[in-house]
Amino acid sequence: MPTVSLAEISPAIALGPLDGRYRKDTADLVDHLSEAALNRNRIIVEIEWFIHLAQNSVIEGVRTLTPDEVDGLRAFAADFDADTIATLAAHEAVTVHDVKAVEYTIKEALVTIGAEDLGELVHFCCTSEDINNLSWALGIKGATEQVWLPRAKALIDALAESAAELAEVPMLAHTHGQPATPTTMGKELAVFIHRLRRQYERIAATEFLGKINGATGTYSAHLAAVPGADWPQIARTFVEDRLGLTFNSLTTQIESHDWNSELFADIARFNRIAHNLATDMWTYISMNYFKQIPVAGATGSSTMPHKVNPIRFENAEANLELSCALLDSLGSTLITSRMQRDLTDSTSQRNIGVAYGHSVLALNNLVKGLGALAINEEALAADLDGNWEVLGEAVQSVMRAAGLQGVPGMDNPYETLKELTRGKRINQADLQTFVDGLGLPEERAELLKALTPATYTGVAAQLAESEVSDWKAFSEG
């Protein structure tokens, strides 16, 4: 039995994989969605509200701040560090209230810059949720724009590179797991570019909402304290001009979190499309359409030395599922609050970083997985050459067109080809003999006889190249 408690080892051992095994993949999110980041954003919001009120002389008779005082306050927020975290923790141990701890910490900072006479302007007419909703909005905005979107772009970029390279490489398609009309590998990858890009654009256009309107959203305390001020306009300019968020003009005590739900649904949808990519790539690898490039020194199996496992795609699958489960839960939980306020959102929101973390980890793995593949054109060619029956679609389509144009003998083309091909394997000679007996005009017959599964790909290559070009123009524009 163990004699040492792992919980007592220093430095602390992470309970979860995002802060332990996979820390290097998710560390960037700590600056935006950790508890420390939330507190740093609270300090920023409180200080900017303080400056906003003072510099706009909202309260008659209250002096404005000097430039040095403004710089000192903003420097205090910018210099948020381990000492600040310790100070906040000490205050919270007494207050048992995280936002009140922020208020007291800022009041101490006012003393250091000689502005303690304005101490009661800190957290003026604010409820905790005024500060929290804005702080979370800043954190989610930063995490989305500075961490998640760049990772999503890296995935689409990797797909674009592969799609361009493989645009003309023919591949037997599979519908319902059965051989189907040929395509190209590049075109199939381009489909994922097209799907992911739509979600990427939705996420990039997200509005991050915020409010600062008091205990029940009525500005009651504000008007009681300063009756003559246009508080809704003061709040709007603060949220939009100082914080760069979108103002939510009508709320209860809490910002309604509807935009959270919308954003999380979009990210979850992106995740699910990426999950589909992971399962398709896994399948192509299992079919030997791609070879995996071995990593020097790496082990695929502890007992089977020949194996190179598709672990990047499998890891991505699992993490995308975990991310979606959290995002779905957050999206459904956050939009419900009993009456004017309950605290179910407070606990839920602390898992936003975990939801983002699993998604970011998965996107990183997909990029790495795509970068470790090499196309196996021999396997693709062999599959195509073994399935000449897929050209039955082309033959019956030509027969249909010819029949519509008055060529005799073109009755029931689908049924005719069904008799030839369904559940059967045919070869090139079988198909050419069949075409010769149809009575098609010579030009059309020769066109069909010249077809091979590898050349029956329509405009797949052009579709792939066009999608790659469109993405590059968008992402670089």
C-alpha positions as CSV (number, residue, x, y, z in Angstrom):
1,M,0.0,0.0,0.0
2,P,1.2,3.6,-0.7
3,T,2.9,5.3,2.2
4,V,3.1,8.8,0.8
5,S,0.1,10.9,0.0
6,L,0.5,12.4,-3.5
7,A,-1.7,15.3,-2.4
8,E,1.1,16.4,0.0
9,I,3.9,16.4,-2.6
10,S,5.2,19.9,-3.6
11,P,5.0,21.4,-6.1
12,A,1.4,20.3,-6.3
13,I,0.4,17.5,-8.6
14,A,-2.4,18.4,-11.0
15,L,-5.6,16.4,-10.6
16,G,-6.6,16.9,-14.3
17,P,-4.7,16.2,-17.5
18,L,-5.1,19.7,-18.9
19,D,-3.0,21.1,-16.0
20,G,-0.7,18.0,-15.9
21,R,0.1,15.8,-18.8
22,Y,-1.1,18.2,-21.5
23,R,-0.1,21.5,-19.8
24,K,2.0,22.6,-22.7
25,D,-0.9,22.4,-25.1
26,T,-3.3,24.4,-22.9
27,A,-1.1,26.8,-20.9
28,D,-2.1,29.8,-23.1
29,L,-5.7,29.5,-21.8
30,V,-4.5,30.2,-18.2
31,D,-4.0,33.9,-19.1
32,H,-7.7,34.1,-19.9
33,L,-9.9,31.5,-18.2
34,S,-8.1,30.5,-15.0
35,E,-9.2,31.7,-11.5
36,A,-6.2,34.1,-11.5
37,A,-7.2,35.5,-14.9
38,L,-10.7,36.0,-13.7
39,N,-9.4,38.0,-10.7
40,R,-7.0,40.0,-12.9
41,N,-10.0,40.9,-15.2
42,R,-12.0,41.8,-12.1
43,I,-9.3,44.2,-11.1
44,I,-9.2,45.7,-14.6
45,V,-12.9,46.1,-14.7
46,E,-13.1,47.7,-11.3
47,I,-10.2,50.1,-12.0
48,E,-11.6,51.1,-15.4
49,W,-15.0,51.8,-13.9
50,F,-13.3,53.8,-11.2
51,I,-11.4,55.9,-13.8
52,H,-14.5,56.2,-16.0
53,L,-16.6,57.7,-13.2
54,A,-13.8,60.0,-11.9
55,Q,-12.6,61.3,-15.3
56,N,-16.2,62.0,-16.5
57,S,-17.1,63.8,-13.2
58,V,-20.1,61.7,-12.9
59,I,-20.4,62.5,-9.2
60,E,-20.5,66.2,-8.6
61,G,-17.7,67.5,-6.3
62,V,-15.5,64.4,-6.7
63,R,-12.1,65.3,-8.0
64,T,-10.7,63.9,-11.2
65,L,-7.6,61.7,-11.2
66,T,-4.2,63.0,-12.1
67,P,-2.4,61.4,-15.0
68,D,0.0,59.7,-12.6
69,E,-2.8,58.3,-10.6
70,V,-4.4,56.9,-13.7
71,D,-1.1,55.4,-14.8
72,G,-0.5,54.0,-11.4
73,L,-3.9,52.2,-11.2
74,R,-3.5,50.7,-14.7
75,A,0.1,49.7,-13.8
76,F,-1.3,47.9,-10.8
77,A,-3.7,45.9,-12.9
78,A,-1.0,45.2,-15.6
79,D,1.5,44.0,-12.9
80,F,-0.9,41.4,-11.5
81,D,1.3,38.7,-10.2
82,A,1.8,36.1,-7.4
83,D,1.9,38.8,-4.7
84,T,-1.5,40.1,-5.9
85,I,-2.9,36.6,-5.9
86,A,-1.7,36.1,-2.3
87,T,-3.2,39.5,-1.3
88,L,-6.6,38.5,-2.8
89,A,-6.5,35.1,-1.1
90,A,-5.8,36.8,2.3
91,H,-8.7,39.1,1.9
92,E,-11.0,36.4,0.7
93,A,-10.1,34.2,3.6
94,V,-11.7,36.9,5.8
95,T,-14.5,38.2,3.5
96,V,-15.5,34.7,2.1
97,H,-16.4,36.7,-1.0
98,D,-14.1,36.9,-4.0
99,V,-15.3,40.2,-5.5
100,K,-15.2,42.0,-2.1
101,A,-11.6,40.8,-1.8
102,V,-10.9,42.5,-5.2
103,E,-12.5,45.7,-3.9
104,Y,-10.3,45.7,-0.7
105,T,-7.2,45.0,-2.7
106,I,-7.8,47.9,-5.0
107,K,-8.4,50.2,-2.1
108,E,-5.0,49.2,-0.7
109,A,-3.5,50.1,-4.1
110,L,-5.1,53.5,-3.9
111,V,-3.2,54.2,-0.8
112,T,0.1,53.4,-2.5
113,I,-0.6,56.0,-5.2
114,G,-2.0,58.6,-2.9
115,A,-5.6,58.4,-4.0
116,E,-7.1,56.9,-0.9
117,D,-9.5,59.9,-0.6
118,L,-11.4,58.3,-3.5
119,G,-11.7,54.9,-1.9
120,E,-15.5,54.8,-1.9
121,L,-15.6,55.2,-5.6
122,V,-14.3,51.7,-5.9
123,H,-17.1,49.3,-6.8
124,F,-19.5,52.3,-6.8
125,C,-23.2,51.2,-7.4
126,C,-22.0,47.8,-8.5
127,T,-23.3,44.4,-7.7
128,S,-20.8,41.6,-7.9
129,E,-22.3,40.3,-11.1
130,D,-21.6,43.7,-12.7
131,I,-17.9,43.0,-12.3
132,N,-18.1,39.2,-12.9
133,N,-20.0,39.3,-16.2
134,L,-17.6,41.8,-17.7
135,S,-14.6,39.9,-16.4
136,W,-15.8,36.7,-17.8
137,A,-16.6,38.4,-21.1
138,L,-13.1,39.7,-21.3
139,G,-11.7,36.3,-20.5
140,I,-13.8,34.4,-23.0
141,K,-13.1,37.1,-25.7
142,G,-9.4,36.8,-25.1
143,A,-9.4,33.0,-25.0
144,T,-11.5,32.8,-28.2
145,E,-9.6,35.4,-30.2
146,Q,-6.1,34.8,-29.0
147,V,-6.0,31.1,-28.3
148,W,-8.9,29.1,-29.8
149,L,-9.3,30.8,-33.1
150,P,-5.6,30.6,-34.0
151,R,-5.7,26.9,-33.2
152,A,-8.8,26.4,-35.4
153,K,-7.1,28.4,-38.2
154,A,-4.0,26.2,-37.9
155,L,-6.2,23.1,-38.4
156,I,-7.9,24.6,-41.5
157,D,-4.5,25.7,-42.8
158,A,-3.1,22.2,-42.4
159,L,-6.1,20.8,-44.2
160,A,-5.7,23.4,-47.0
161,E,-2.0,22.4,-47.5
162,S,-3.0,18.7,-47.7
163,A,-6.0,19.4,-50.0
164,A,-3.9,21.4,-52.4
165,E,-1.3,18.7,-52.5
166,L,-3.8,15.9,-53.0
167,A,-6.4,17.7,-55.2
168,E,-5.8,15.5,-58.2
169,V,-5.1,12.2,-56.4
170,P,-8.0,9.9,-57.3
171,M,-9.7,7.9,-54.6
172,L,-12.5,5.4,-54.5
173,A,-15.3,7.0,-52.5
174,H,-17.4,4.9,-50.0
175,T,-21.1,5.6,-49.3
176,H,-22.6,3.4,-46.7
177,G,-19.2,1.8,-46.5
178,Q,-19.6,0.5,-50.0
179,P,-17.5,1.4,-53.2
180,A,-19.0,4.5,-54.8
181,T,-18.4,7.1,-57.4
182,P,-14.6,8.0,-57.3
183,T,-13.5,11.4,-56.0
184,T,-10.1,12.8,-55.0
185,M,-8.5,12.8,-51.6
186,G,-8.0,16.6,-51.9
187,K,-11.7,17.2,-52.6
188,E,-12.7,15.2,-49.6
189,L,-10.4,17.2,-47.3
190,A,-11.7,20.4,-48.9
191,V,-15.2,19.4,-47.8
192,F,-13.9,19.7,-44.2
193,I,-12.3,23.1,-45.0
194,H,-15.7,24.3,-46.3
195,R,-17.6,23.0,-43.2
196,L,-15.1,24.2,-40.6
197,R,-14.7,27.6,-42.3
198,R,-18.5,28.3,-41.9
199,Q,-18.2,27.7,-38.1
200,Y,-14.9,29.6,-37.9
201,E,-16.5,32.7,-39.4
202,R,-19.5,32.5,-37.0
203,I,-17.2,32.2,-34.0
204,A,-14.9,35.0,-35.3
205,A,-18.0,37.3,-35.5
206,T,-19.1,36.6,-31.9
207,E,-20.5,39.5,-30.0
208,F,-19.2,39.4,-26.4
209,L,-21.9,41.1,-24.3
210,G,-21.7,42.9,-20.9
211,K,-23.7,44.9,-18.5
212,I,-23.2,47.2,-15.5
213,N,-26.6,48.2,-14.3
214,G,-26.9,47.2,-10.6
215,A,-28.5,44.6,-8.4
216,T,-31.6,44.0,-10.5
217,G,-30.7,45.8,-13.7
218,T,-32.7,49.0,-12.9
219,Y,-29.9,51.5,-12.0
220,S,-31.8,52.1,-8.7
221,A,-28.7,52.7,-6.6
222,H,-27.2,54.8,-9.3
223,L,-30.2,57.2,-9.6
224,A,-30.5,57.3,-5.8
225,A,-26.9,58.4,-5.5
226,V,-26.7,60.7,-8.6
227,P,-30.2,61.4,-9.8
228,G,-29.2,63.7,-12.7
229,A,-26.8,61.3,-14.5
230,D,-27.7,59.4,-17.6
231,W,-26.7,56.1,-16.1
232,P,-27.7,53.8,-19.1
233,Q,-25.4,55.9,-21.3
234,I,-22.6,56.0,-18.8
235,A,-22.8,52.2,-18.6
236,R,-23.0,51.8,-22.4
237,T,-19.9,53.9,-23.0
238,F,-18.0,52.1,-20.3
239,V,-18.8,48.6,-21.7
240,E,-18.3,49.5,-25.3
241,D,-15.6,52.2,-25.4
242,R,-13.5,51.2,-22.4
243,L,-13.8,47.5,-22.4
244,G,-14.5,46.8,-26.1
245,L,-17.5,44.6,-25.5
246,T,-21.1,44.8,-26.7
247,F,-23.5,46.5,-24.3
248,N,-26.5,44.4,-23.1
249,S,-29.1,47.1,-22.3
250,L,-31.7,45.0,-20.5
251,T,-31.0,42.3,-17.9
252,T,-31.8,41.1,-14.5
253,Q,-29.1,41.1,-11.9
254,I,-27.0,38.9,-14.2
255,E,-26.1,39.3,-17.8
256,S,-28.3,36.7,-19.4
257,H,-25.4,34.5,-20.9
258,D,-27.3,33.9,-24.1
259,W,-24.3,34.9,-26.1
260,N,-22.3,32.3,-24.1
261,S,-24.7,29.7,-25.2
262,E,-24.6,30.8,-28.8
263,L,-20.7,30.8,-28.8
264,F,-20.4,27.5,-27.1
265,A,-22.8,25.9,-29.5
266,D,-20.8,27.2,-32.4
267,I,-17.5,25.9,-30.9
268,A,-19.2,22.5,-30.2
269,R,-20.3,22.3,-33.8
270,F,-16.8,23.1,-35.0
271,N,-15.6,20.4,-32.6
272,R,-18.1,17.9,-34.0
273,I,-17.0,18.5,-37.6
274,A,-13.4,18.1,-36.5
275,H,-14.5,14.9,-34.8
276,N,-15.8,13.7,-38.1
277,L,-12.5,14.6,-39.7
278,A,-10.7,12.5,-37.0
279,T,-12.9,9.5,-37.6
280,D,-12.5,9.7,-41.4
281,M,-8.7,10.1,-41.2
282,W,-8.6,7.1,-38.8
283,T,-10.6,5.1,-41.3
284,Y,-8.4,6.1,-44.2
285,I,-5.3,5.1,-42.2
286,S,-7.0,1.7,-41.4
287,M,-7.7,1.3,-45.2
288,N,-4.0,2.0,-45.9
289,Y,-4.9,5.1,-47.9
290,F,-2.4,7.0,-45.7
291,K,0.8,5.8,-44.3
292,Q,1.9,7.2,-40.9
293,I,5.4,8.6,-40.7
294,P,7.1,6.9,-37.7
295,V,8.6,9.1,-35.0
296,A,12.1,8.0,-34.2
297,G,12.2,6.1,-30.9
298,A,8.4,6.1,-30.6
299,T,6.5,2.9,-29.6
300,G,3.2,2.0,-31.3
301,S,2.5,-1.1,-29.2
302,S,4.1,-2.5,-26.1
303,T,3.9,-6.0,-27.6
304,M,3.6,-5.5,-31.4
305,P,6.6,-3.6,-32.7
306,H,5.3,-3.2,-36.2
307,K,2.5,-0.9,-35.2
308,V,2.2,2.8,-35.8
309,N,-1.0,3.8,-34.1
310,P,-3.2,6.7,-35.2
311,I,-3.0,8.1,-31.7
312,R,-3.3,11.8,-32.6
313,F,-6.7,11.2,-34.2
314,E,-7.9,9.0,-31.4
315,N,-6.7,11.5,-28.8
316,A,-8.5,14.3,-30.7
317,E,-11.7,12.2,-30.8
318,A,-11.8,11.8,-27.0
319,N,-11.0,15.4,-26.2
320,L,-13.5,16.7,-28.7
321,E,-16.2,14.6,-27.1
322,L,-15.2,15.9,-23.6
323,S,-15.2,19.5,-24.8
324,C,-18.6,19.1,-26.5
325,A,-20.1,17.5,-23.4
326,L,-18.9,20.5,-21.3
327,L,-19.9,23.1,-23.9
328,D,-23.4,21.5,-24.2
329,S,-23.8,21.5,-20.4
330,L,-22.6,25.1,-20.1
331,G,-24.8,26.3,-23.0
332,S,-28.0,24.8,-21.4
333,T,-27.2,25.7,-17.8
334,L,-26.0,29.3,-18.2
335,I,-29.1,30.6,-20.0
336,T,-31.3,29.7,-17.0
337,S,-31.4,31.7,-13.8
338,R,-34.2,31.6,-11.2
339,M,-36.0,34.9,-11.1
340,Q,-33.6,37.8,-11.0
341,R,-30.5,35.8,-9.9
342,D,-29.2,32.5,-8.7
343,L,-25.6,31.3,-8.5
344,T,-25.6,28.1,-10.7
345,D,-23.7,30.1,-13.3
346,S,-20.9,30.9,-11.0
347,T,-19.8,27.3,-10.6
348,S,-20.5,26.4,-14.2
349,Q,-18.4,29.2,-15.6
350,R,-15.3,28.0,-13.8
351,N,-15.4,25.1,-16.2
352,I,-15.3,27.2,-19.4
353,G,-11.5,26.9,-19.5
354,V,-11.7,23.2,-19.2
355,A,-14.1,23.0,-22.2
356,Y,-11.8,25.2,-24.2
357,G,-8.8,23.2,-23.1
358,H,-10.0,19.9,-24.4
359,S,-10.9,21.5,-27.7
360,V,-7.5,23.2,-28.0
361,L,-5.7,20.0,-27.2
362,A,-7.7,18.1,-29.8
363,L,-7.1,20.7,-32.5
364,N,-3.4,20.6,-31.7
365,N,-3.4,16.8,-32.1
366,L,-5.3,16.9,-35.4
367,V,-2.7,19.3,-36.8
368,K,0.1,17.0,-35.6
369,G,-1.7,14.0,-37.0
370,L,-2.2,15.5,-40.4
371,G,1.5,16.5,-40.5
372,A,2.6,12.9,-39.9
373,L,0.8,11.3,-42.9
374,A,1.9,10.4,-46.4
375,I,-0.5,9.4,-49.1
376,N,-0.3,5.8,-50.3
377,E,-1.2,6.2,-54.0
378,E,-0.5,2.5,-54.7
379,A,-3.3,1.5,-52.3
380,L,-5.7,4.1,-53.7
381,A,-4.9,3.0,-57.3
382,A,-5.4,-0.7,-56.4
383,D,-8.8,0.0,-54.8
384,L,-9.9,2.0,-57.9
385,D,-8.8,-0.7,-60.3
386,G,-10.6,-3.4,-58.3
387,N,-14.0,-1.6,-58.6
388,W,-14.8,-1.0,-62.2
389,E,-18.5,-1.4,-61.4
390,V,-18.6,2.2,-60.1
391,L,-18.6,3.3,-63.7
392,G,-22.1,1.9,-64.0
393,E,-23.3,5.3,-62.9
394,A,-21.6,7.0,-65.8
395,V,-22.9,4.4,-68.3
396,Q,-26.6,4.7,-67.2
397,S,-26.4,8.5,-67.1
398,V,-25.1,8.6,-70.7
399,M,-27.8,6.2,-71.7
400,R,-30.5,8.4,-70.1
401,A,-29.2,11.4,-71.9
402,A,-29.1,9.5,-75.2
403,G,-32.6,8.2,-74.7
404,L,-34.0,11.6,-74.0
405,Q,-32.4,12.7,-77.3
406,G,-34.1,10.0,-79.3
407,V,-31.4,7.3,-79.6
408,P,-33.3,4.0,-79.8
409,G,-32.6,1.1,-77.4
410,M,-31.9,3.2,-74.3
411,D,-34.9,1.9,-72.3
412,N,-34.5,1.3,-68.6
413,P,-30.9,2.3,-68.3
414,Y,-30.8,2.1,-64.5
415,E,-32.2,-1.4,-64.5
416,T,-29.9,-2.5,-67.3
417,L,-26.8,-1.4,-65.3
418,K,-28.2,-2.8,-62.1
419,E,-28.4,-6.2,-63.8
420,L,-24.7,-5.9,-64.9
421,T,-23.2,-4.5,-61.7
422,R,-25.2,-4.9,-58.6
423,G,-23.4,-7.2,-56.1
424,K,-20.9,-8.2,-58.8
425,R,-17.3,-7.4,-59.7
426,I,-16.5,-6.5,-63.3
427,N,-13.3,-5.5,-65.0
428,Q,-12.4,-3.1,-67.8
429,A,-13.0,-5.7,-70.5
430,D,-16.5,-6.5,-69.2
431,L,-17.5,-2.9,-69.2
432,Q,-16.1,-2.2,-72.6
433,T,-17.9,-5.2,-74.1
434,F,-21.1,-4.1,-72.4
435,V,-20.8,-0.5,-73.8
436,D,-20.1,-1.9,-77.3
437,G,-23.4,-3.7,-77.3
438,L,-25.6,-0.8,-76.2
439,G,-25.9,0.9,-79.6
440,L,-24.7,4.3,-78.4
441,P,-23.5,6.9,-80.9
442,E,-19.8,6.2,-81.5
443,E,-18.5,9.3,-79.8
444,R,-20.3,8.6,-76.6
445,A,-19.4,5.0,-76.6
446,E,-15.7,5.9,-77.0
447,L,-16.0,8.4,-74.2
448,L,-17.3,5.7,-71.9
449,K,-14.8,3.1,-73.0
450,A,-11.9,5.5,-72.3
451,L,-13.1,6.1,-68.7
452,T,-11.4,4.4,-65.8
453,P,-12.3,4.6,-62.1
454,A,-9.2,6.8,-61.6
455,T,-10.4,9.3,-64.3
456,Y,-14.1,9.3,-63.3
457,T,-13.7,12.2,-60.7
458,G,-15.6,15.0,-62.4
459,V,-14.4,18.4,-61.2
460,A,-13.2,17.1,-57.8
461,A,-9.7,18.6,-58.3
462,Q,-11.1,22.0,-59.3
463,L,-13.4,22.0,-56.3
464,A,-10.6,21.3,-54.0
465,E,-8.3,23.9,-55.5
466,S,-11.1,26.5,-55.5
467,E,-11.9,25.8,-51.8
468,V,-8.2,26.1,-50.8
469,S,-7.9,29.3,-52.8
470,D,-11.0,30.8,-51.1
471,W,-9.8,29.9,-47.7
472,K,-6.3,31.4,-48.3
473,A,-7.9,34.6,-49.6
474,F,-10.2,34.8,-46.5
475,S,-7.5,34.0,-43.9
476,E,-4.9,36.3,-45.4
477,G,-7.3,39.1,-46.2
